[in-house]
Amino acid sequence: MKILALDLSSDCGSLAVLDGEGVREEKVLDSQHGYADTIFQEIQAALARCGWGLDQIDGLACASGPGAFTGVRVGLTVAMSLGEALGKKVVPVSNLRALASLGTADRRAPVIDARRGDVFVAVYDRQGTVQQPESLVIFDQWSTQLEKTVELLDSRVEKRPLAVAIGKIAAGEFAAGRAMDPADIDANYVRRSDAELAWRDERSLR
């Protein structure tokens, strides 16, 4: 199965092309001016290096967050648009789950910067099953309660491109029949943006 995977949710964005033989292409993207203006050209170039066209893609995968709100939305919009245009399904993958998959211990705690002094965290096991739900916390308070056997994967300390990890997770989801129609996928913000919170509060007052 040919999968195009995207992660535009941070300043360490990436795309990857995978098939049944493994990773065919990985590209770390330059976020200096954002991704929206260049992502489609980057996708076409990556596929061309594999000798493929867009019509040969069997499915798409994308980072669903948590992460930078604009980046998450751009990535999901690209995946949804391509999925709709090509008639292909999409697998949204949590950035925390993708980061956890890069660990080696039986239990892994991915950490993603949420700014404002907060971090997004979770704990997963080796199979990618959630052991501690994804949440927004203050790192120092949360980390003191973490068992010493849990492997800490802190993306603030070491930035890692996640598109390959997202593609590999998605391959399992496609095989299990859990891919989604493009129109049904949604962002995994964990914390809503200020604009969304203000909109929700305004509605509640009406």
C-alpha positions in Angstrom: 0.0 0.0 0.0 1.3 3.4 -1.0 0.8 6.0 1.8 1.6 9.7 1.8 2.1 11.0 5.3 2.3 14.6 6.5 3.2 16.5 9.6 2.9 20.3 9.4 2.1 20.8 13.1 5.4 22.2 14.2 8.6 24.0 13.0 10.0 20.5 12.3 7.5 19.6 9.6 8.0 16.6 7.3 6.4 14.5 4.7 7.0 10.8 3.9 6.1 8.3 1.2 5.8 4.7 2.3 4.8 1.4 0.7 4.9 -2.3 1.6 8.7 -2.3 1.3 9.2 0.5 3.8 10.0 4.2 3.6 10.6 5.3 0.0 11.0 9.1 0.7 11.3 11.4 3.7 11.6 15.2 3.5 12.1 17.6 6.4 10.3 20.8 5.5 11.4 24.4 5.9 8.9 26.2 8.1 10.5 29.7 7.9 7.6 31.1 5.8 5.0 28.5 6.7 4.0 25.4 4.8 0.8 26.4 2.9 2.6 28.0 -0.1 5.0 25.1 -0.8 3.5 21.9 0.5 1.8 20.8 -2.7 5.0 21.3 -4.7 7.0 19.4 -2.1 4.5 16.5 -2.3 4.7 16.3 -6.1 8.5 16.4 -6.0 8.7 13.7 -3.4 6.4 11.4 -5.4 8.3 12.2 -8.5 11.5 11.0 -6.9 9.7 7.7 -6.1 8.5 7.5 -9.7 4.9 7.9 -8.6 2.0 10.2 -9.5 -0.7 11.4 -7.1 -3.1 9.0 -8.6 -1.0 6.1 -7.4 -1.4 6.9 -3.7 -3.6 4.4 -1.9 -4.2 6.5 1.2 -3.1 9.5 3.2 -2.0 10.0 6.8 -1.6 13.3 8.7 -0.7 14.6 12.1 -3.9 15.6 13.8 -2.3 17.4 16.7 -1.7 18.5 19.4 0.7 21.1 18.1 0.6 24.6 16.5 -3.0 25.4 15.6 -2.3 26.8 12.2 0.0 24.0 11.3 -2.4 21.3 12.4 -5.2 22.9 10.4 -3.0 23.3 7.2 -1.9 19.7 7.4 -5.4 18.4 7.9 -6.7 20.6 5.1 -4.1 19.3 2.7 -4.8 15.7 3.6 -8.6 16.2 3.4 -8.4 18.0 0.1 -6.2 15.3 -1.5 -8.3 12.6 -0.1 -11.5 14.2 -1.5 -9.9 14.8 -4.9 -8.4 11.3 -5.2 -11.2 9.4 -3.6 -8.9 8.0 -0.9 -9.3 7.6 2.8 -7.2 9.3 5.5 -5.8 8.3 8.9 -5.3 11.1 11.4 -2.6 10.3 13.9 -1.9 12.0 17.2 1.5 13.7 17.4 1.9 12.3 20.9 1.3 8.7 19.7 3.7 9.3 16.8 6.4 10.6 19.1 5.9 7.8 21.5 6.4 5.2 18.7 10.0 6.5 18.4 10.9 5.2 21.9 12.3 1.9 22.9 11.0 1.3 26.5 7.8 -0.6 27.4 6.2 2.6 28.6 6.9 6.0 26.9 5.9 9.5 27.8 5.9 11.9 24.8 6.1 15.7 25.6 5.2 18.5 23.1 5.5 22.2 23.9 2.1 23.8 24.3 3.6 27.3 25.1 2.3 29.5 27.9 4.3 27.3 30.3 2.3 24.2 29.5 3.1 20.9 27.7 1.0 18.2 26.0 1.7 14.8 27.5 0.6 11.2 27.5 1.9 7.8 28.3 1.8 4.9 25.8 2.9 1.3 25.9 5.0 -0.4 23.3 1.9 -1.3 21.2 0.8 2.3 21.1 -2.0 1.9 23.6 -2.7 4.8 25.8 -1.8 4.2 29.4 -2.3 7.8 30.5 -4.6 10.0 28.5 -3.4 12.9 26.5 -3.5 16.1 28.5 -2.3 19.6 29.1 -0.1 20.0 32.1 2.7 22.0 33.7 5.8 19.9 33.0 7.6 20.2 36.4 4.5 19.2 38.3 3.7 16.3 36.0 7.2 14.9 35.6 7.8 14.5 39.3 5.0 11.9 39.3 6.3 10.0 36.4 7.7 6.5 37.2 11.4 6.1 36.6 10.8 3.2 34.2 8.9 5.4 31.8 10.9 6.7 28.9 10.7 10.5 28.4 10.5 11.7 24.8 10.7 15.5 25.1 10.3 17.2 21.7 11.4 20.5 23.3 14.8 19.0 23.9 15.1 17.0 20.6 13.0 17.9 17.7 12.2 14.9 15.5 10.4 14.8 12.1 7.3 12.6 12.6 6.0 11.9 9.1 7.6 8.5 8.9 6.2 7.5 12.3 2.8 8.8 11.3 2.9 6.8 8.0 3.9 3.6 9.8 1.1 3.9 12.4 -1.3 4.7 9.6 -0.3 1.5 7.7 -1.6 -0.5 10.7 -4.8 1.5 10.8 -5.4 1.0 7.1 -4.8 -2.7 7.5 -7.3 -2.8 10.5 -10.0 -1.0 8.5 -9.9 2.1 10.6 -9.1 4.7 7.9 -11.7 7.5 7.7 -13.5 9.4 5.0 -11.7 12.8 4.5 -14.8 14.8 5.6 -14.9 12.9 9.0 -11.4 13.7 10.3 -10.9 16.3 12.9 -8.1 18.0 14.8 -6.8 16.7 18.1 -6.1 20.0 19.8 -6.3 18.8 23.4 -6.5 22.6 24.2 -8.7 24.8 22.0 -7.3 28.0 20.6 -8.1 31.3 22.1 -10.4 32.2 19.2 -12.4 29.0 19.6 -12.7 29.4 23.3 -13.9 33.0 22.9 -16.4 31.9 20.3 -17.7 29.1 22.5 -18.0 31.5 25.5 -19.8 34.0 23.4 -22.3 31.4 22.2 -23.0 30.3 25.8 -24.0 33.8 26.8 -26.6 34.1 24.1 
